[in-house]
Every structure is written in structure tokens, then in C-alpha cells.
């Protein structure tokens, strides 16, 4: 069991010496993906602030030969951008 609240981010992949969450599937790369948690503060039209934790998933392509699929969707790599 992995408690996700202990760190702000986790690296997934096959390289057990480097990653936080190891995967065994041969289609995964050594450093396959990152899950990041961060606190976001938003201000409404009245000036009140709200804080919440946002979970972001980043795919880390390392010369992926077969590409990556999430269900039926093919994932296309792009540089990291912050969500709106």
C-alpha cells in the first residue's frame, strides 16, 4: 500500500533504484510517468480565497517505440504546461 500524501510527487517506472512506485509491465519505461500533487489557491469575485490540492499526471517519454495508450486514447507528448 502506498500513502500518496507523504511526498509532493512520485516517479513511476521499471528502474527500482530510481522510482518511487515500481512497475513490472514490459511496456513501461525505466522512468515512465510522474504524479504530482500541489496546492492551488484561487480567489473568487468577492476576494475570498480557497485552497485545494491538485493532482497532475505527467507522461515522461524516453524514446517510446510503441507510443503510449490510456485506454483507447493515444497519448501525444508535449512539454509540461501548468493546467488552467
BELDAZI-V339063 format. One line per field, one symbol per residue. psi: psi as a letter, one per 30 degrees, with the letter a starting at -180 (. if undefined). burial: + if it has 9 or more other ideal C-beta (glycine too) atoms within 8 Angstrom, else -. A space follows every 10 residues. Layout:
psi=???
burial=???
This chain:
psi=kkjffflflk kkafjffele jkkfkffkle jelkkkklkk kkkafffkkk klkkkkkkkj kihjefakkj bfkkkkkllk kkl.
burial=---------+ ++++----+- --+----+++ +++++++--- ---------- ---+-+-+++ -------+-- ----+----- ----
